[in-house]
Amino acid sequence: MTRKFVIIVLGAALAVFAGLDFYRSRHLREPVVAGPGVARVKTLGDYFSKVKGTVNDCNVYILEGAQPGGAVLVLGGTHPEEPATRLVSWILAENGILEQGRLFVVCSANRSASTVTRPSGAYPDSFSIPTTWGGQTFRMGDRWSNPLDQWPDPEVYIHYPTGQNLAYMDGRNLNRTWPGRPGGTLTEKTTHAFMELIRTEKIDFVIDLHEAELQYPVISTIVAHPKGQDLAAMASMVLSGEEFKIGVESSPEALRGLSHREIGDHSDAFTLLFEAPEPFLDATRGRTDAKLLLEGKDDFVVRAGKRGLLFETIDKNGWPIDVRVGRHTSTILTVLDLWTLDHPDRGVILKNVPRYAEVIEKGTGAFLKDPASAESKTIHYE
């Protein structure tokens, strides 16, 4: 009896401490210091009432220029386990200044997915970016919405409205549930709410930020809806000739639910999806810790490359977070410049955002603002 009692007490203590850790991770507050370019901050629920007050009622930072023009939506955090995407959105919201048009920035497109890590993936629950003022901590996140917010999964996820059968967990994947539906699951309601934002604000095109494992063939590329292929091709040529190599992929018609297909098919807008390399996600990786996430260095992934198992190169320098963030900022700026050149009346001119070389030189943390020294009215939490 004594032994059983001791085991029960130890088990209960373990459950309490683990529960507290999970709670702290799920409720970690991530401050965004809205920069001078942010005209106002709305939430996704302002566009669709059924997500109002839910875990996915994310902030929408709206930057406006003095000169009228077009409108672009940038989605960070579609898959929060791809952290460069959220860091880029932080940089845009805290630093960006528009001279023309409007820019809508989302840091936590699937906020629910940022409150959990992948089961059995041994992910860290958070990571910190070093800054001159002491660093900022972010939630790690997962690819899918938190089961605490949407459960149970079906045996097969049936995409709406096409009826295509997808993997059961893709019902919680924000990039498999477009265009969503108003009476669907939390994840489907979230994509429906974004579609309402796109229609209401007359968005010209959407930039959906992503990272991918090096064993995934769609990597270091821009995936474009047919309506955006010319823009993507021009951006690829400019970037590949001046800063870094990046390809172009066409959005497939046969695979449904992806942003770069459904937004273009169900609205006047189109989508460009950016993919940057992230060794942290590779199946052949070693220890899955914050160091790997930030440095992007892994001997096992390097060995996989030597055996021809990768679709992107990697060496001892890896793919550090600053490189991945810089690729995305430069691609965004290039796309906006080319769009404005071809559509001067619908232009979106963005300034004060660092390009690839500057992010690598100074580090991502150089472009994060200290909430302790900011006015309280400018601070918003993700």
FIDOMAR-366252 format. One record per residue (C-alpha): residue number from 1; chain; x, y, z. Coordinates in pm, 1 decimal. Example, Ala and Ser with C-alpha at 12.3 -4.5 7.8 and 13.67 -1.06 7.14 Angstrom:
FIDOMAR-366252
+-----+-------+----------+----------+----------+
:  nr : kette :        x :        y :        z :
+-----+-------+----------+----------+----------+
:   1 :     A :   1230.0 :   -450.0 :    780.0 :
:   2 :     A :   1367.0 :   -106.0 :    714.0 :
+-----+-------+----------+----------+----------+
***
This chain:
FIDOMAR-366252
+-----+-------+----------+----------+----------+
:  nr : kette :        x :        y :        z :
+-----+-------+----------+----------+----------+
:   1 :     A :      0.0 :      0.0 :      0.0 :
:   2 :     A :    284.1 :    237.5 :     85.2 :
:   3 :     A :    445.8 :    179.3 :   -249.7 :
:   4 :     A :    115.7 :    242.2 :   -431.9 :
:   5 :     A :     57.1 :    558.7 :   -232.5 :
:   6 :     A :    404.7 :    690.8 :   -318.2 :
:   7 :     A :    352.4 :    613.0 :   -688.4 :
:   8 :     A :     15.7 :    790.7 :   -685.5 :
:   9 :     A :    162.1 :   1098.3 :   -515.5 :
:  10 :     A :    457.5 :   1113.7 :   -753.3 :
:  11 :     A :    227.1 :   1066.9 :  -1051.9 :
:  12 :     A :     -2.9 :   1343.1 :   -930.3 :
:  13 :     A :    290.9 :   1577.4 :   -872.1 :
:  14 :     A :    422.6 :   1506.0 :  -1221.0 :
:  15 :     A :     79.8 :   1573.5 :  -1370.6 :
:  16 :     A :     50.7 :   1904.5 :  -1183.0 :
:  17 :     A :    393.4 :   2031.6 :  -1287.4 :
:  18 :     A :    342.8 :   1917.2 :  -1647.6 :
:  19 :     A :     -2.4 :   2077.5 :  -1653.8 :
:  20 :     A :    136.0 :   2408.4 :  -1528.7 :
:  21 :     A :    406.6 :   2398.1 :  -1794.7 :
:  22 :     A :    152.1 :   2327.7 :  -2069.1 :
:  23 :     A :    -69.7 :   2608.6 :  -1938.1 :
:  24 :     A :    215.1 :   2860.4 :  -1936.5 :
:  25 :     A :    311.5 :   2760.8 :  -2289.5 :
:  26 :     A :    -45.2 :   2791.1 :  -2421.0 :
:  27 :     A :    -94.3 :   3132.5 :  -2259.2 :
:  28 :     A :    247.7 :   3287.3 :  -2326.3 :
:  29 :     A :    186.1 :   3650.5 :  -2423.3 :
:  30 :     A :    383.6 :   3768.0 :  -2723.3 :
:  31 :     A :    396.4 :   4148.9 :  -2747.5 :
:  32 :     A :    385.5 :   4332.0 :  -3078.8 :
:  33 :     A :    479.3 :   4700.5 :  -3067.9 :
:  34 :     A :    274.1 :   4848.5 :  -3349.1 :
:  35 :     A :    502.9 :   5078.4 :  -3546.5 :
:  36 :     A :    432.0 :   5427.3 :  -3679.0 :
:  37 :     A :    306.6 :   5280.6 :  -4005.7 :
:  38 :     A :     18.0 :   5096.5 :  -3837.9 :
:  39 :     A :   -296.3 :   5304.0 :  -3881.3 :
:  40 :     A :   -522.2 :   5073.3 :  -3680.9 :
:  41 :     A :   -550.7 :   4719.9 :  -3548.0 :
:  42 :     A :   -858.0 :   4506.3 :  -3604.6 :
:  43 :     A :   -920.8 :   4140.9 :  -3529.2 :
:  44 :     A :  -1030.2 :   3859.3 :  -3757.8 :
:  45 :     A :  -1361.4 :   3845.1 :  -3574.6 :
:  46 :     A :  -1443.4 :   4191.9 :  -3708.3 :
:  47 :     A :  -1486.8 :   4027.3 :  -4048.0 :
:  48 :     A :  -1674.9 :   3715.5 :  -3933.3 :
:  49 :     A :  -1857.5 :   3710.9 :  -3601.9 :
:  50 :     A :  -1830.7 :   3335.3 :  -3543.7 :
:  51 :     A :  -1456.4 :   3361.4 :  -3473.6 :
:  52 :     A :  -1497.8 :   3667.5 :  -3252.1 :
:  53 :     A :  -1361.2 :   3592.9 :  -2906.0 :
:  54 :     A :  -1224.6 :   3251.1 :  -3004.6 :
:  55 :     A :   -860.6 :   3147.0 :  -2980.2 :
:  56 :     A :   -828.1 :   3226.1 :  -3353.6 :
:  57 :     A :   -959.5 :   3580.9 :  -3329.6 :
:  58 :     A :   -612.7 :   3703.8 :  -3428.1 :
:  59 :     A :   -490.5 :   4060.6 :  -3466.4 :
:  60 :     A :   -484.1 :   4226.3 :  -3808.6 :
:  61 :     A :   -233.6 :   4512.8 :  -3828.8 :
:  62 :     A :   -333.4 :   4761.0 :  -4098.2 :
:  63 :     A :    -66.1 :   4985.2 :  -4249.5 :
:  64 :     A :   -187.2 :   5270.8 :  -4468.7 :
:  65 :     A :     -2.1 :   5505.6 :  -4701.3 :
:  66 :     A :    -81.4 :   5870.9 :  -4765.1 :
:  67 :     A :   -129.3 :   5791.5 :  -5134.0 :
:  68 :     A :   -420.9 :   5564.7 :  -5233.9 :
:  69 :     A :   -336.2 :   5239.3 :  -5402.8 :
:  70 :     A :   -386.2 :   4866.5 :  -5377.2 :
:  71 :     A :   -420.1 :   4629.4 :  -5083.6 :
:  72 :     A :   -208.4 :   4328.6 :  -4988.4 :
:  73 :     A :   -254.1 :   4075.3 :  -4707.9 :
:  74 :     A :     51.1 :   3903.2 :  -4553.2 :
:  75 :     A :    -15.0 :   3585.9 :  -4352.1 :
:  76 :     A :    243.1 :   3480.2 :  -4095.0 :
:  77 :     A :    183.8 :   3176.9 :  -3874.1 :
:  78 :     A :    -31.1 :   2966.0 :  -4105.6 :
:  79 :     A :    193.5 :   2688.2 :  -3971.0 :
:  80 :     A :    348.2 :   2824.5 :  -3648.4 :
:  81 :     A :    613.1 :   2548.8 :  -3642.4 :
:  82 :     A :    765.3 :   2753.2 :  -3927.3 :
:  83 :     A :    886.0 :   3039.1 :  -3705.2 :
:  84 :     A :   1050.7 :   3264.3 :  -3964.5 :
:  85 :     A :    703.6 :   3335.4 :  -4101.3 :
:  86 :     A :    585.9 :   3486.4 :  -3774.0 :
:  87 :     A :    910.2 :   3678.7 :  -3719.3 :
:  88 :     A :    874.5 :   3839.8 :  -4062.6 :
:  89 :     A :    523.2 :   3954.3 :  -3977.0 :
:  90 :     A :    656.3 :   4104.8 :  -3650.4 :
:  91 :     A :    914.4 :   4300.5 :  -3849.4 :
:  92 :     A :    646.8 :   4429.3 :  -4088.2 :
:  93 :     A :    408.3 :   4536.1 :  -3809.7 :
:  94 :     A :    677.7 :   4698.7 :  -3596.1 :
:  95 :     A :    886.6 :   4866.0 :  -3868.9 :
:  96 :     A :    693.6 :   4895.3 :  -4194.0 :
:  97 :     A :    587.1 :   5233.2 :  -4330.1 :
:  98 :     A :    366.1 :   5262.4 :  -4637.2 :
:  99 :     A :    389.9 :   5543.0 :  -4889.1 :
: 100 :     A :    108.6 :   5407.8 :  -5104.7 :
: 101 :     A :   -175.7 :   5162.0 :  -5061.8 :
: 102 :     A :   -264.3 :   4938.7 :  -4768.2 :
: 103 :     A :    -87.5 :   4641.5 :  -4612.8 :
: 104 :     A :   -269.0 :   4397.7 :  -4383.0 :
: 105 :     A :    -32.0 :   4198.4 :  -4161.4 :
: 106 :     A :   -127.0 :   3888.7 :  -3959.7 :
: 107 :     A :    127.5 :   3739.4 :  -3717.5 :
: 108 :     A :    -80.8 :   3441.6 :  -3599.3 :
: 109 :     A :   -301.6 :   3323.3 :  -3884.0 :
: 110 :     A :   -373.3 :   3002.1 :  -3692.5 :
: 111 :     A :   -326.5 :   3118.4 :  -3336.4 :
: 112 :     A :   -460.1 :   2788.4 :  -3199.7 :
: 113 :     A :   -173.1 :   2602.5 :  -3368.0 :
: 114 :     A :     76.0 :   2831.1 :  -3193.4 :
: 115 :     A :    -41.8 :   2708.3 :  -2852.2 :
: 116 :     A :     67.0 :   2345.4 :  -2894.8 :
: 117 :     A :    366.3 :   2151.6 :  -3025.0 :
: 118 :     A :    369.2 :   1838.4 :  -3237.2 :
: 119 :     A :    289.3 :   1522.6 :  -3035.8 :
: 120 :     A :    598.5 :   1299.2 :  -3001.5 :
: 121 :     A :    801.3 :   1554.6 :  -3197.8 :
: 122 :     A :   1014.8 :   1655.5 :  -2898.2 :
: 123 :     A :    974.4 :   2020.7 :  -2996.1 :
: 124 :     A :   1070.9 :   2298.6 :  -2754.5 :
: 125 :     A :    761.1 :   2485.5 :  -2637.4 :
: 126 :     A :    922.2 :   2824.0 :  -2705.8 :
: 127 :     A :   1231.8 :   2995.3 :  -2841.3 :
: 128 :     A :   1396.9 :   3332.2 :  -2786.6 :
: 129 :     A :   1542.0 :   3581.9 :  -3032.2 :
: 130 :     A :   1836.7 :   3777.7 :  -2888.4 :
: 131 :     A :   1804.8 :   4156.9 :  -2890.3 :
: 132 :     A :   1998.1 :   4450.4 :  -2748.0 :
: 133 :     A :   1727.7 :   4487.5 :  -2482.0 :
: 134 :     A :   1733.4 :   4130.2 :  -2354.4 :
: 135 :     A :   1552.5 :   3913.9 :  -2608.1 :
: 136 :     A :   1196.6 :   3820.1 :  -2691.9 :
: 137 :     A :   1034.9 :   3480.4 :  -2641.8 :
: 138 :     A :    787.8 :   3326.9 :  -2885.4 :
: 139 :     A :    564.6 :   3018.8 :  -2874.3 :
: 140 :     A :    696.7 :   2732.4 :  -3088.1 :
: 141 :     A :    370.7 :   2601.6 :  -3234.8 :
: 142 :     A :    259.8 :   2312.7 :  -3453.6 :
: 143 :     A :    131.3 :   2258.2 :  -3807.1 :
: 144 :     A :   -226.1 :   2188.4 :  -3696.9 :
: 145 :     A :   -480.7 :   2358.6 :  -3472.5 :
: 146 :     A :   -464.0 :   2256.6 :  -3107.4 :
: 147 :     A :   -680.1 :   1946.8 :  -3037.0 :
: 148 :     A :   -802.2 :   2132.1 :  -2726.3 :
: 149 :     A :   -972.8 :   2374.4 :  -2964.3 :
: 150 :     A :  -1094.1 :   2130.7 :  -3233.1 :
: 151 :     A :  -1162.4 :   1764.9 :  -3164.4 :
: 152 :     A :  -1218.5 :   1486.2 :  -3259.7 :
: 153 :     A :  -1060.3 :   1446.3 :  -3602.1 :
: 154 :     A :  -1267.4 :   1262.8 :  -3863.3 :
: 155 :     A :  -1139.8 :    937.0 :  -4009.7 :
: 156 :     A :  -1107.5 :   1124.0 :  -4340.3 :
: 157 :     A :  -1123.3 :   1500.0 :  -4382.7 :
: 158 :     A :  -1360.3 :   1592.4 :  -4665.9 :
: 159 :     A :  -1266.9 :   1926.6 :  -4814.8 :
: 160 :     A :  -1541.6 :   2182.8 :  -4866.3 :
: 161 :     A :  -1667.8 :   2258.1 :  -5127.1 :
: 162 :     A :  -1487.4 :   2011.6 :  -5358.9 :
: 163 :     A :  -1548.6 :   1695.8 :  -5156.1 :
: 164 :     A :  -1188.5 :   1582.1 :  -5202.3 :
: 165 :     A :  -1071.9 :   1332.3 :  -4940.0 :
: 166 :     A :   -767.9 :   1445.5 :  -4742.4 :
: 167 :     A :   -577.3 :   1312.3 :  -4441.2 :
: 168 :     A :   -776.7 :   1316.9 :  -4118.3 :
: 169 :     A :   -553.4 :   1575.1 :  -3944.6 :
: 170 :     A :   -581.8 :   1817.6 :  -4236.0 :
: 171 :     A :   -914.4 :   1923.8 :  -4093.7 :
: 172 :     A :   -694.0 :   2120.7 :  -3847.2 :
: 173 :     A :   -448.7 :   2241.3 :  -4113.6 :
: 174 :     A :   -511.2 :   2604.6 :  -4207.0 :
: 175 :     A :   -350.8 :   2542.7 :  -4545.1 :
: 176 :     A :   -588.6 :   2260.9 :  -4634.0 :
: 177 :     A :   -919.4 :   2419.6 :  -4531.2 :
: 178 :     A :   -947.7 :   2715.7 :  -4771.5 :
: 179 :     A :  -1190.0 :   2868.8 :  -4862.6 :
: 180 :     A :  -1352.1 :   2753.4 :  -4539.5 :
: 181 :     A :  -1717.7 :   2752.2 :  -4448.4 :
: 182 :     A :  -1920.6 :   2955.9 :  -4199.6 :
: 183 :     A :  -2073.3 :   2653.3 :  -4025.8 :
: 184 :     A :  -1761.5 :   2436.9 :  -4020.9 :
: 185 :     A :  -1489.7 :   2358.3 :  -3770.4 :
: 186 :     A :  -1280.3 :   2625.3 :  -3600.5 :
: 187 :     A :  -1012.4 :   2596.3 :  -3870.5 :
: 188 :     A :  -1269.6 :   2616.5 :  -4151.4 :
: 189 :     A :  -1432.5 :   2918.5 :  -3985.3 :
: 190 :     A :  -1089.5 :   3081.0 :  -3966.4 :
: 191 :     A :  -1019.7 :   3048.6 :  -4338.8 :
: 192 :     A :  -1376.1 :   3163.8 :  -4412.4 :
: 193 :     A :  -1310.7 :   3471.2 :  -4197.1 :
: 194 :     A :   -994.4 :   3545.7 :  -4396.4 :
: 195 :     A :  -1195.2 :   3514.9 :  -4718.1 :
: 196 :     A :  -1439.4 :   3769.6 :  -4575.8 :
: 197 :     A :  -1146.2 :   4000.5 :  -4497.5 :
: 198 :     A :  -1014.8 :   3957.8 :  -4852.7 :
: 199 :     A :  -1351.6 :   4040.8 :  -5006.4 :
: 200 :     A :  -1438.8 :   4324.4 :  -4768.6 :
: 201 :     A :  -1103.8 :   4502.1 :  -4796.3 :
: 202 :     A :  -1074.9 :   4436.9 :  -5171.5 :
: 203 :     A :   -737.2 :   4267.8 :  -5133.0 :
: 204 :     A :   -540.4 :   4248.4 :  -5459.0 :
: 205 :     A :   -325.0 :   3954.1 :  -5355.7 :
: 206 :     A :   -224.1 :   3751.1 :  -5052.1 :
: 207 :     A :    129.0 :   3654.6 :  -4947.4 :
: 208 :     A :    125.4 :   3331.7 :  -4743.6 :
: 209 :     A :    460.5 :   3275.8 :  -4568.0 :
: 210 :     A :    595.4 :   2924.3 :  -4509.8 :
: 211 :     A :    905.3 :   2715.5 :  -4437.3 :
: 212 :     A :    965.0 :   2357.4 :  -4548.6 :
: 213 :     A :   1190.0 :   2064.0 :  -4469.7 :
: 214 :     A :   1471.5 :   2007.9 :  -4716.3 :
: 215 :     A :   1326.7 :   1666.0 :  -4801.6 :
: 216 :     A :   1013.3 :   1835.0 :  -4938.3 :
: 217 :     A :   1023.0 :   1906.5 :  -5314.1 :
: 218 :     A :    835.7 :   2238.4 :  -5292.7 :
: 219 :     A :   1113.5 :   2444.3 :  -5133.6 :
: 220 :     A :   1302.8 :   2769.9 :  -5197.3 :
: 221 :     A :   1022.9 :   2874.2 :  -5427.0 :
: 222 :     A :    716.6 :   3090.9 :  -5487.2 :
: 223 :     A :    398.5 :   2891.6 :  -5545.5 :
: 224 :     A :    154.5 :   3096.9 :  -5749.1 :
: 225 :     A :   -207.4 :   3081.9 :  -5855.7 :
: 226 :     A :   -241.0 :   3120.4 :  -6235.4 :
: 227 :     A :   -349.6 :   3482.0 :  -6183.7 :
: 228 :     A :    -17.4 :   3557.1 :  -6013.4 :
: 229 :     A :    229.4 :   3350.5 :  -6217.5 :
: 230 :     A :    371.7 :   3643.6 :  -6416.3 :
: 231 :     A :    439.7 :   3837.6 :  -6096.4 :
: 232 :     A :    600.6 :   3532.7 :  -5933.8 :
: 233 :     A :    818.4 :   3465.4 :  -6238.4 :
: 234 :     A :    944.5 :   3823.8 :  -6248.4 :
: 235 :     A :   1021.6 :   3817.9 :  -5874.3 :
: 236 :     A :   1210.4 :   3490.1 :  -5917.0 :
: 237 :     A :   1424.7 :   3632.5 :  -6195.3 :
: 238 :     A :   1506.0 :   3952.0 :  -6005.4 :
: 239 :     A :   1587.8 :   3778.1 :  -5677.9 :
: 240 :     A :   1785.6 :   3494.2 :  -5837.9 :
: 241 :     A :   1994.6 :   3747.6 :  -6025.2 :
: 242 :     A :   2056.4 :   3985.5 :  -5735.6 :
: 243 :     A :   2018.9 :   3821.3 :  -5392.6 :
: 244 :     A :   1951.8 :   3446.7 :  -5376.1 :
: 245 :     A :   1812.7 :   3162.1 :  -5582.1 :
: 246 :     A :   1436.2 :   3113.6 :  -5566.1 :
: 247 :     A :   1214.5 :   2920.4 :  -5806.3 :
: 248 :     A :    850.8 :   2929.1 :  -5916.6 :
: 249 :     A :    587.0 :   2657.7 :  -5889.6 :
: 250 :     A :    234.8 :   2657.8 :  -6032.3 :
: 251 :     A :    -52.7 :   2592.4 :  -5795.6 :
: 252 :     A :   -189.9 :   2243.3 :  -5874.4 :
: 253 :     A :   -555.9 :   2206.4 :  -5961.4 :
: 254 :     A :   -576.3 :   1851.4 :  -5829.2 :
: 255 :     A :   -487.0 :   1925.2 :  -5464.8 :
: 256 :     A :   -751.3 :   2128.6 :  -5286.5 :
: 257 :     A :   -768.2 :   2342.8 :  -4975.5 :
: 258 :     A :   -442.3 :   2531.9 :  -5026.7 :
: 259 :     A :   -433.3 :   2910.9 :  -5005.1 :
: 260 :     A :   -259.7 :   2951.2 :  -5341.4 :
: 261 :     A :   -542.3 :   2765.7 :  -5515.2 :
: 262 :     A :   -863.9 :   2843.6 :  -5327.9 :
: 263 :     A :   -820.5 :   3218.2 :  -5267.9 :
: 264 :     A :   -766.7 :   3273.5 :  -5638.8 :
: 265 :     A :  -1059.1 :   3049.4 :  -5731.9 :
: 266 :     A :  -1304.6 :   3202.8 :  -5483.6 :
: 267 :     A :  -1221.4 :   3573.8 :  -5489.8 :
: 268 :     A :  -1081.9 :   3848.9 :  -5709.6 :
: 269 :     A :   -748.6 :   3817.5 :  -5527.4 :
: 270 :     A :   -472.5 :   3564.1 :  -5584.8 :
: 271 :     A :   -205.8 :   3414.6 :  -5360.6 :
: 272 :     A :    170.3 :   3384.2 :  -5368.6 :
: 273 :     A :    305.0 :   3130.7 :  -5120.9 :
: 274 :     A :    673.5 :   3161.2 :  -5023.2 :
: 275 :     A :    873.3 :   2859.0 :  -4904.3 :
: 276 :     A :   1210.3 :   2889.6 :  -4724.5 :
: 277 :     A :   1427.4 :   2594.3 :  -4608.1 :
: 278 :     A :   1395.0 :   2485.0 :  -4242.5 :
: 279 :     A :   1610.5 :   2182.0 :  -4139.3 :
: 280 :     A :   1429.2 :   2172.7 :  -3803.6 :
: 281 :     A :   1138.4 :   2000.0 :  -3981.1 :
: 282 :     A :   1333.5 :   1725.3 :  -4156.2 :
: 283 :     A :   1260.6 :   1367.1 :  -4055.1 :
: 284 :     A :   1631.3 :   1281.4 :  -4054.3 :
: 285 :     A :   1719.8 :   1554.9 :  -3804.9 :
: 286 :     A :   1905.2 :   1506.6 :  -3479.2 :
: 287 :     A :   1807.0 :   1667.6 :  -3148.9 :
: 288 :     A :   1502.9 :   1887.0 :  -3201.5 :
: 289 :     A :   1577.7 :   2187.2 :  -2984.1 :
: 290 :     A :   1570.3 :   2566.0 :  -3004.3 :
: 291 :     A :   1934.3 :   2569.0 :  -3115.2 :
: 292 :     A :   1848.9 :   2369.0 :  -3426.9 :
: 293 :     A :   1550.4 :   2591.8 :  -3491.3 :
: 294 :     A :   1760.9 :   2908.8 :  -3475.6 :
: 295 :     A :   2091.4 :   2789.7 :  -3626.9 :
: 296 :     A :   1948.9 :   2552.6 :  -3887.9 :
: 297 :     A :   2251.4 :   2324.1 :  -3859.1 :
: 298 :     A :   2219.9 :   1945.4 :  -3840.4 :
: 299 :     A :   2476.6 :   1677.3 :  -3926.9 :
: 300 :     A :   2209.1 :   1419.4 :  -4006.5 :
: 301 :     A :   2042.5 :   1648.3 :  -4261.4 :
: 302 :     A :   2383.6 :   1717.6 :  -4415.0 :
: 303 :     A :   2440.3 :   1341.1 :  -4447.3 :
: 304 :     A :   2099.9 :   1303.5 :  -4611.0 :
: 305 :     A :   2205.3 :   1566.4 :  -4862.9 :
: 306 :     A :   2523.1 :   1377.8 :  -4946.4 :
: 307 :     A :   2307.2 :   1074.7 :  -5025.6 :
: 308 :     A :   2084.3 :   1270.1 :  -5261.5 :
: 309 :     A :   1781.1 :   1269.2 :  -5032.2 :
: 310 :     A :   1722.1 :   1645.9 :  -5025.3 :
: 311 :     A :   1565.3 :   1895.8 :  -5263.3 :
: 312 :     A :   1779.7 :   2184.8 :  -5135.6 :
: 313 :     A :   2150.1 :   2207.1 :  -5056.0 :
: 314 :     A :   2289.5 :   2232.6 :  -4704.2 :
: 315 :     A :   2641.7 :   2254.7 :  -4565.5 :
: 316 :     A :   2806.8 :   2321.8 :  -4230.3 :
: 317 :     A :   2661.6 :   2675.3 :  -4228.8 :
: 318 :     A :   2306.7 :   2538.4 :  -4225.1 :
: 319 :     A :   2000.9 :   2758.2 :  -4276.0 :
: 320 :     A :   1999.7 :   3005.8 :  -3983.8 :
: 321 :     A :   1682.6 :   3189.6 :  -3885.9 :
: 322 :     A :   1825.3 :   3521.9 :  -4009.9 :
: 323 :     A :   1877.1 :   3378.1 :  -4358.4 :
: 324 :     A :   1521.1 :   3245.7 :  -4369.1 :
: 325 :     A :   1372.2 :   3571.2 :  -4238.9 :
: 326 :     A :   1580.7 :   3775.0 :  -4484.4 :
: 327 :     A :   1468.7 :   3562.2 :  -4778.9 :
: 328 :     A :   1107.3 :   3636.5 :  -4694.9 :
: 329 :     A :   1150.6 :   4011.1 :  -4638.8 :
: 330 :     A :   1337.8 :   4053.6 :  -4967.4 :
: 331 :     A :   1081.4 :   3844.3 :  -5155.8 :
: 332 :     A :    795.9 :   4052.1 :  -5012.4 :
: 333 :     A :    967.2 :   4380.7 :  -5102.6 :
: 334 :     A :   1052.0 :   4260.2 :  -5453.0 :
: 335 :     A :    698.6 :   4139.8 :  -5521.2 :
: 336 :     A :    551.0 :   4469.7 :  -5400.3 :
: 337 :     A :    795.5 :   4670.1 :  -5613.9 :
: 338 :     A :    712.1 :   4469.5 :  -5926.2 :
: 339 :     A :    338.7 :   4485.9 :  -5856.8 :
: 340 :     A :    357.5 :   4865.2 :  -5817.9 :
: 341 :     A :    559.5 :   4899.6 :  -6137.4 :
: 342 :     A :    289.8 :   4715.2 :  -6334.8 :
: 343 :     A :     -7.9 :   4862.9 :  -6145.0 :
: 344 :     A :     85.0 :   5221.6 :  -6047.4 :
: 345 :     A :   -275.7 :   5308.7 :  -5964.1 :
: 346 :     A :   -294.9 :   5000.3 :  -5736.9 :
: 347 :     A :     59.1 :   5022.9 :  -5605.1 :
: 348 :     A :    175.0 :   4922.9 :  -5256.0 :
: 349 :     A :    500.6 :   5095.4 :  -5162.3 :
: 350 :     A :    657.5 :   4964.7 :  -4841.4 :
: 351 :     A :    958.8 :   5125.4 :  -4672.4 :
: 352 :     A :   1172.5 :   5076.7 :  -4359.4 :
: 353 :     A :   1177.2 :   4696.6 :  -4385.6 :
: 354 :     A :   1520.1 :   4526.6 :  -4407.0 :
: 355 :     A :   1623.7 :   4317.6 :  -4702.4 :
: 356 :     A :   1810.8 :   3986.0 :  -4701.8 :
: 357 :     A :   2165.0 :   4118.7 :  -4654.9 :
: 358 :     A :   2067.4 :   4361.2 :  -4378.8 :
: 359 :     A :   1885.6 :   4094.7 :  -4175.3 :
: 360 :     A :   2190.0 :   3866.7 :  -4198.3 :
: 361 :     A :   2425.1 :   4149.2 :  -4104.9 :
: 362 :     A :   2230.4 :   4283.3 :  -3806.3 :
: 363 :     A :   2023.6 :   3980.9 :  -3698.3 :
: 364 :     A :   1647.8 :   3944.5 :  -3672.6 :
: 365 :     A :   1648.4 :   4079.0 :  -3316.3 :
: 366 :     A :   1773.1 :   4418.7 :  -3437.2 :
: 367 :     A :   1429.3 :   4477.2 :  -3589.4 :
: 368 :     A :   1218.7 :   4377.2 :  -3287.7 :
: 369 :     A :   1096.1 :   4661.0 :  -3064.9 :
: 370 :     A :   1128.2 :   4667.4 :  -2685.7 :
: 371 :     A :    777.2 :   4665.4 :  -2534.0 :
: 372 :     A :    919.0 :   4793.6 :  -2203.3 :
: 373 :     A :   1013.1 :   5124.3 :  -2365.7 :
: 374 :     A :    702.5 :   5156.3 :  -2585.0 :
: 375 :     A :    379.1 :   5340.7 :  -2517.5 :
: 376 :     A :    117.4 :   5104.9 :  -2378.4 :
: 377 :     A :   -135.0 :   5198.9 :  -2647.3 :
: 378 :     A :    100.5 :   5063.2 :  -2916.1 :
: 379 :     A :    139.8 :   4719.8 :  -2754.5 :
: 380 :     A :    -76.3 :   4432.2 :  -2871.8 :
: 381 :     A :    -49.2 :   4065.8 :  -2772.6 :
: 382 :     A :    -59.7 :   3759.0 :  -2992.5 :
+-----+-------+----------+----------+----------+
***
